């Protein structure tokens, strides 16, 4: 005799699937199984492994069936009709049965399927049998073949790679297995769980959660340390213990540092005062002593249970200490509560005392004679956390017997977050980064990306909506997806931290022509719109740092008008300050991480004679002309590295993920004009050669062989170059 648990759909399949072999039908029934049957099949052989018809196959199985509020217990069940279907999307063949429950409140005709049925999906009827008998070779429903999953791909608490090859889901769901949502069944729902996960959801309209399946920090369930789980009235607890409460292992330690012959036991005989807190009124840990000075020290340590999706620290700890009182000539109860986080730092403890208790800092002292059920002698302890350890020190201010009761300890685990990499792939995806510093890539389609908590990074394309949430986020336009020719809106909201300390960055990746394509809200400079080169409009809000990046599009003055630097080629003529039009001998470029010392310097329009905003490398030297230069250095014009010109207002350094710097080389060092500002050409001395790639150096050595052995042979700079302390003596206010 074997027992099987199966799930069924609340619909009669005969009216949907019909009886015609070769027909193609669309499943119009539900997409979620609503009922559960625990089937006992007392037959032997193949008959004990399958469900067939009671008339055609002599089925004798019985079942306990539950559907909603209705149930049928120990009733006969059968497979009234059977089909073999072929999924027209996945090509998979499987069996479907009319599940007939013959009696009870749940009596009726339902659908048993070996695999999930997708609403709107087309299925071909390969076989049909109106009275299946498995012993005659007819098709039958095999209990062990049923796989309905939960249409949710679950990660683990570790660092998972969840893609088409991932097989870690407990129910067997996989990416793009055809059992998801949408016409193709490739719309996956993924909960990556704890750890630093990578999710590649592939095709379909996917829903991805970086952590536990909530748009924001998931509401973790409260857990409770229950004293009665350690025994009945009077059970000895002085040896300490560890209790698993779900996600957390709570370890209670006990020590008796004084001469009070302290006992520590389970207390169920006294009614506890719990106020409106919902604690168990008949569960407590009792500390009892007989003497003066310190009676006991209790430690409460929290740790993540094995396999838990929790950090080990907890929040919102609360409990009561009852019967905290004093009797003249007998005892004066005194407790001190301290708490610490995982790094050993003190954590705030909030004490709310009954009228018979005096509180000073973290110490509470009894002042009056009360029982465990009296509110006057009850101390409410609340610790917002995060907290890893609590220490309760209990002492007697007199010399005779005394006791206090500690109610069950309530707390909330802190879910474990991760720095996840989440990619939706093709389709209109919804992606939640949740906690941690996540990377969110929508891919093709019109996606909705939510960063949640943490410093997140987004790749945003046409039609996408991206919301940063808390902390400083970075939004990068996807160069392959932002411009699709149709010009749909892109919406970016950086979000705001409560203290307004976040710096959210929108990097337009050079996909606008100039600053005139950016329109700021006159009432809020963090909001506005930017029109991309194909007409796509980016609507942004709560963006503190907007990067256009004209490095690639910087215009160089030529005899034929200004030309973008990336369009220049060797041999092209460029206007120089000293020698008129000169042929360009070489042009090189190098892409680097645009952060720290390599972050570009931005000159606002007009900051240094430039007629448009200008972005150059920190070492790039700009031409300065002024009377003070002549006075101080006996030079009418000098060159100053851009990093020495930074004033924090019109000239400032601007971090970005990467930047491409272009180098223009002539037969000698020249002064050229970029966006109307005079600046240097490339000078291949020691410093200049170090700034270009090995391949670029080899190109230069072909043009100028002497540079290989003598980098200084190229000649002097076109102007005197000032050091930082020298540049500070000039009047550079702008």
N, C-alpha and C positions, 0 to 999 in steps of 0.2 A: 504494500500500500504506500503510495507516494502522495505528497502534498505540494501543490504549486500555487504561486500567487501570480495572477494576471490582471491586466488593466483592460477596460473596455470603453468604447465610445457610446454615448447615449443617443443612438439612432439605429433604426432598422436598415441594414445595408441592402436588402432586397429591392427596396423602392428606388435606390440610387444606382446600383450596379446592374440590375436586371438579370436576364438569363441567357443573353445572346452571346455565344462564343465568337470572338473576333471583333466585337463592338468596342469602341473607345468611348469611355464615359468620364465625365468630370466629377471629382469628388465634391459634393455640395454639403457634406456633413461637417461635424465639428472637427477642429484641428487638435483638440486636447482630450485625452481620455479622462472621463469623469467618474468612472466606477471602478471598484476593486473586487475581485473574487478570489477567495482562498479555496481552491478546488482539491478535493480528496478523490483520487482515482484508484479504486481497489482492483482494477484489472491487471493482468500480467502481460508481459511481452510488449509488443508495439502498441497494444490497446491501452496499456497503462501509461504510455508516453504521449498519447494523443487524445484529442476530443473529436468524436464523430457523432452520428445521429443515433438517437435511441431506438428508432424503428429500423433504419437501414443497417446500423452497425451494432445495435444492442448496447449502447452506451449506458453505464450505470453510475457515472460520477455524481458526486454531491458537492455542494459548495456553500460557504458563508459569503453572501453577496451584500455589498454596501454601495448605495448610490444616493448621494445627498443625505437626506434624513431618513430615507427608507432602507430597510435591510431585510434579507431573507436568510434564515439560519438553517443549515443542514438540508437544503432543498436540492432536488434533482436538476441537473443542467445538461445541455447537449449542444452540438453543432447542427442546427437545423438545415442550413445550406452551406456550401463551400465554394470558394472561387480561387483560382490562381490568377493574379494580376501581374501585368508588366508595367513598371513606371516608365512613361514615355520620355522622361527627362534623364533619369539615371540608368535605365535599362534593367533595373533590378526586378527579379521575379519573386513573389512571395504569396502566402496564403491569407485569405480573409474568410471569417466564418460568421454566420448568424448565431450569436450567442443567445440561446433560449433559456431563460430562468423560469422554471415551471410554476413556482408558488411563492407566497410571502409578499411583503410590501414592495419588494424590488422586482416582482415578476414582470416579464416583458421580453421583447426582442431587441438585442443590442449588437454592436459590432466588435468582434475580436480581430485584430490585425497583427501580423508578425512584425511589421515595421510601422513607423508613424505615417499616417495619412495626411496629406497636405491639401487644405481647402483650395479649390480652383485648379488642382493638378489633374492632368489627364492620365487615365490608366486604361490599358488594353486588357480585355477579358480573354485570357488564354484557355482557361478551363472553368467549367461550372458543373456542380453535382448537387441535386436536390435532396439526396438521401445518402450521404457519404458513409461508406463502410471501409475502414482502413484495412481490415483483413482481406478484403476483396481487391485491394490495390487502388482504392479510391483516394482522392486527396483528402487530407485531414489536417486539423490544426495541431501542430507540435508545440507543447507547452514551452519547452526550453528554447524554441526559436524566437520567442517574442522579444523584440527589442524596440521599446518606445522611447528610450532616453528621456531627457527632459528639455530637449531643444536648447540646451545651454552647455557651452564648452567651458568647463571649470578648470582653472589652474590650481596649483598647489601653493603651499606657503613658501616654497623655494623660488629659485630664479629659473623660470620656465621660458622655453621658446615654443610658442603656441602658433603653429602653422599647419599646413595640410598634412604634415607627417606626425603631428602630436597625437599621442594615444593615452594621455594621462587622465582623461575625464572618467570619473567613476562609473557613469552610466554608458560610456562608450561613444558619446557624441564627438564628432570631429569637424574640422573646418571644411566647408564646401562639400559636405557629404550628401547633399541633395535633400536632406530632411529639415532644412531650415525654412525661413519664410520666403515669400515671393514665388513667382511662377517657376523659377529654376530651382528653388529650394536651397539656394546658396546664401541666403540672408542669415548670417550666423549671429548668435548672441554669445559673448565671451565675458566671463568674469575671471580675470587673471589671478586674483588672490594676492597674498603677500609676496614679498621678494621683488627683485628687479627683473621684470618680465619683458619679453619681446613678443608682440602679437602681430602676425601678418594674416589678416582676415580674408584676403583674396577677393573673389567676385561676390556680387550680391550687395544688397543694402544691409550692412552689418551694424550691430550695436555692440560696442566694446567698452568694458569697464577695466581700468587699469588695476583696480584693487578688488573691492568686494561687491560691486553691483549697486552703487548708489551715486547719484550725481555729485553729492558732496560727501563729507566724512560720514561713513555709515553709522546709524544709531546702534551702537553695540548694546546687547542685552545686559541688564544688571545681573550680577552674580552675588552669591551669599555664602559666607562661612557660617555653617549651621552647627552649633555646639552639640545638638542631639545626634548628629551623624557619628559622633565619637563614643556614644554609649547612652545608657539610661541614667536616672538620677544617682548622683554620687560617683559616677565613673571617674577614675583618677586620670588627670591630665598632666601631672608634674613631669612626665617623661617627654612632653612635647609631642607633636604630630604634624603630618602634612596631609592636607585635605584638598582634593581636586574639586573645583567648583564649576568646571567646564573648560574655559579657555585658560584658566589660571590655577596654579598650584599654590596654596597658601600654607606656609609653614609657621607654626606657633612654637616659640621657644619659651621656657620658664626657668627662672633662677630664684633662689631664696638667699639674698645676700646678708640678711640680718639674723636675729635670734628669735624669730617669731613663730617657729614651727609651722610654717605656712602650708596650707593645702590648696590645691587647684583642682576643681571638680566640675562635672556637668551638673547644672541646676535646672530642674524641671518642676520642682514643687512649689515655687513661689511665682506669683503673677507679676510680670514685669510691666512697668510703665513704659509705653511706647509712643504716647502722644498721637499725632496724626501720621506717623512715619510708616505704618504698615508692617512693623517688625512682628516676629513671633513672640507672643506674650508668655510663652512657656518654654523658652529656650535661652539659656545663658551659661556663661562660664563664671564660676564663683571663686573669688580669692578670699581666703580666711586665714587670719593670723592671730597670734596671742603673744603680744610683746610690744616693745617700743621700736623706734627707728624704722628702717626700710624693711618692708614686708616682702615684696616680690617685684621682679622685673619681668614683664612679658614683652616678647618681640613678635611682631607680625610681619613676615616677609612674603612678598608677592613675586612670582616667577611665571613665565609662560609655560603652559603644559606642553608636553611633547606633541608636535604636529599642529600646535595652535596657531591661529592667525592673530596673534597678539604680541605686543612688545615686551611684556613682563612688568612694565609699570601699569598702574591703574589710576583711575580718576574717580571723583565724586564718592569718596569713602565716607560712610556715616555709621555710627553706632551710639548707643547710650550706656552710660555707667550709672546704675541705680543703687539706692541705699547708701548714697554718699552723704554721711551724716556725722554727728558728734554727740557723745553722752558724757557729761561732766564726771570726772574721776574714772572714766573707763576708756574712751577712745576718741580720737579726732582723725577721721579719714582724710587723706590727702593723696591726690593723683596728679602726675605730671605727664603730659603727652607730647612727644616730639616725633617728627616725621622727616624723611629724607628721600631724595630722588635717587635714580640709579647711579648717579655720579657722586653720591654722598653729600649733596648740598641740602641744607635745611629747606623744608617745605612748610608753608603757612598752615597752621592748625586753628580752626575756629571753634570756640567753646561757647555754648549757650546754656546757661545754668538756671536751675530752678531757684526759687526765692530763698531757699535754705542753704545756698552754696555761695561762697565767695571765690571770685576768679581774679588771679593776678598773672598776666602773661599766659603761659601754657600750663599753669598750675591751678587746680581747683581744690578748695578746702571745705569740708562739711561744717555746718553751723546749725545744729538742731537734730532732733531724733525722728527719723523717718523710716518707712518700710520700702520694699522694692516697688510697690505700686503707687507711691506718693510722688506727684510731679515736683514737689518742693525739693526732694532729694535726688533729682534726676539731672544728669549732665549730658547734653547732646554734643557729640564730637563730630565735626565735619571737616574733611580735608579735600579741597578741590583737586589737588594733585597737579601734574603726575607725581605719584608716590611709589616708592619701592619698598620702604620699611617704615613701620610704626613701632615706637617704644612706649610702653605704658609702665611707669614707675609708681608703685603703690606703697605708701608709708603711713605710720600711725604716730600722731602727735601726742599720744598718751601711752599707757603701759599695759592695757588689758585687751580683751578680745575685740576683733572688728572684722567686717567683711563688706565686700562690694560685689555686685553682679554686673557682668558685661554682656549686653545683648548680642544677638547675631550681628556679624559685621557685613554691611552691604557695600558694594563697590561696582564700578564699571570698567571692564577691560579696555585698553586702548588698542584699537586694531593696528596691525602691522602694515605699514605702507611700503611702497617701493618706488624706485626711479625707473619707470617703465618706458619702453619704446613701442608705440602703438601705431599701426598702419592699417587703414581701412581698405586699401586697394580700390578696384573699380566699384562703382555703385554709389548710391547716396547713403553715406555712412553717418552714424552718430557715435562719437568717441568721447568717453569720460576719462580724463587722466587721474582724477581723485587726488589722494595724497602723494607726496614725493615730487621730485623734480623730473617731470615726464617730457617725452618727445612725442608729439602728435602729428601724424601725416594723413591727411584725408585722401590723397590720391585723386584719381579721376572721379567725376561726379560732383554733385552739390552736397557737401558734407557739413555737419554741425559738430564743432570741436569744443569741448569744455575742459579747461585745464585743471580746475579745482585748486586745492592747496599746493604750495610749492612753487619753485621758479621753473616754469615750463617753457618749452620751445615748440613753436608751431610752424608747419609748412602749409601755406594757404593758397588755394587755387580759385579759379572763377566759380562764382556761385556759392562759395563757402561762407559759413558764419563761424567765427572763432571768438571764444570768450575766455579770458585769462584767469579770472578768479583772483585769489590772494597771491601776494608776493610779486616780485619783478619778473615779468614774462617777456619773451621775444617772439615776434611774429615775422616770419620770412615769407615773402611772396615766392611761390614755386614757379621758377622760370619756365617750366614746361606746361604748367596747368593754369597759370594766372591769365595768360593771353590765349584765348581760344577762338577769337574772331567774333564771338557773339556779343561780347561786352556786357555780361551779367554783373550784378553788383557783388562785391566782396565786403563783408561786414566784420569789423574787428573791434572788440571791446577789451581793453586791457584790464579793466577792473580797478578797484581802489582798496587799499588796505585802510583799516580804521584810523591809523595815525598818518595816513597819506605819505608813507615813507617809500612806497614802491616806485620803481622807475621802469615802466613798460616801454618796450622798443618796437617800432614798426619799421622794418627794412624793406623799402620798395624796390631794392635790387636794380636800380637804374632804369626801371620800366616807366618812368615819367620823363618828359622832355626837359622841363625846367620847373623852377619854383612857381611860376605862374599857373601851373597845373594843379597846385595844391591850394585849397581854400580853407582857411581856418575859421572856426566859429568866433565871431567878435566878442562873444560873452564868455568863451572858455577856450583857451589856446590849446587844450588837450584834445579837442574835438575838431572834426572837419572832414573834408573829402579830398581825394587825389584821383585825377583822371589819368589812366594808363595810356600807353601809345595806341592801343586798339579801341579805346573808348570805354573800357571797363572802368567802373567807378568804385573806388575803395572808400567806404564810409568808416571812419575810425572815431573812437571815443576813449577817453582816459589813457591817452598815449602821451607820455612825457618826453619821449625821444623818437623823433622821426628822422630816418636816414634815407636820403635819396640816392647818394653815391654817384656823383658825376665824374668820378675818376676815369671811367671808361669813356665817357662822352665829353671830356674836357676839350675845348676848342683851341687850336693852335693857329696863330696868325700866319697866313701865307700870302703870296702875291695875288692869289685868286680869292681871297677872303678867308674867314676862319674855317678850319676843318677839324672834325673830331680826331683826336689823337690816334685812335685805333685804326683809322682809315689811311694814315700816312704810310708810305713805303720808301725804302732807300731810293735816292735820286730825286725825290720830291723837293721842291724849293720851299724854304721856311724863312720868314722875315726875322732877321737878327738886329739887335740894337746897334752893333758896332760895324757890321760888314754887309748890311743889306740882305738881299735874298741869297741864301746859301743852300747847297744841296745836302740833303740828309744822307749820311753814310750808313747809318744802322739804327734800327728801332728794336727794342726788346721789351719784354714785360715779365712780371713775376707776381704770382698770386700768393699771398701770405695770410696768416691769421691776423685780422685787424684789431688786435687787442694789445694792451700794455704798451711797450716801447714801439711796437709796430702800428699802433692805431693811427689812422690818418688825421691830419690837422685840417679843420674846415675854416675857410675864410668866408664870412658872410659877404653878400654883395656890397661892394664899396669899401670893404675893410682895408684893402691894400691896393687900391687902384683897379680892382677887378670889377667888371661890369656884370658878372653873374657869380653865384656861389661857386667856390673853388675848393677842391679837395686834393691835398698833396701829401707826400710822405713826410714824417717828422724831420728828416735830414735834408729835405729839399730846400735849396737856398733861394730866397726871394731878394729882389733888388730894392734897396732903400736909398732914397735921395733926399738930402736935407742939409741945411746950414750947419747943424750940430755935427753931422758926420765930417764935414770939411774942417770944423773947428777942432774936433777931438782927435780925428785920425788923418787929417790932411788928405782926405779923399772926398770928392763930391758925391760918389756913389759907393756903397758897400753892399756886400751880400750877408744875409742873416738866415741861418737855418730856421725853418718854419716853427720848430718846437720852441725857439727862443722868442717868438713873437706872440705866443699865447697870452691872451688877456682875460680869458674867461667870459667875455661878453660877445665880441664880434669875431674873435679868433679862438678856437677851442679844439681840443683833441676829442675824437669821437670814436668810441669802440664799435666794432662790428665783427661779424664772424669771419669774414675774409675780405680782402681788398686786392685789386690788381693794380700795380704800379707800372707805368710806362716810362721807358728811358729813350731819349733822343740824343744821338751822337753825331757830331760834326767833325770836320778836320781839326778844329780847335774848340776850346771851351767858348760857348756863346751865351749871350743874353737873348732869350726868346720871349714871346708874349703868349700867355695862356689866359683866356677869358679877359684879356686886356691888361693883365698884371705882368710886369717884367719879372722873369725868374730865369734860373740857369738851365742850360742843357746838361746832359750827362757828362760827368768828368770821371774817366776810368782810372783814378788813382787807386791806392790800396783800399780805401774805404768804398769807392764806387764798385770795384771789381768784386768785393765781398758781398755786395747787395744783389748780384745777379747769379743765375744758375751756372753750373759747370758747362752745360751746352752753350749757353749764351757767351760765356767767357771764351770758349773755343772759336765761336764766330768772330769775336773781337780780335782774337790773336791772329786770325786769318787776314783780317783787314789791317791790323796794326801789329805785326810780328814782334816789334820791339817791346810791346807791353808784357810779353810773357816773362822776360828776364828783368825788365826795368819798368815797373808800373808807373814810375814818376816821369818817364820819357814823353808822356803825352803833352806836358807843358803846364804852365801856371793857370790858375783860375782867372776868369775874365775880370774879376774884381776882388779886392781884399775881402776875406771872410772873417766876420767877427765871432769871437767866443761869447759864451753866455754872459759873463760878467761885463764884457765890453758892450754888448747889446743893451744891457740894463742902463747904461749911461745915456742912451738916446731918448728923445722924446717920442715914444712909440704909441702914445695914447690914441685910441681909435674908437 
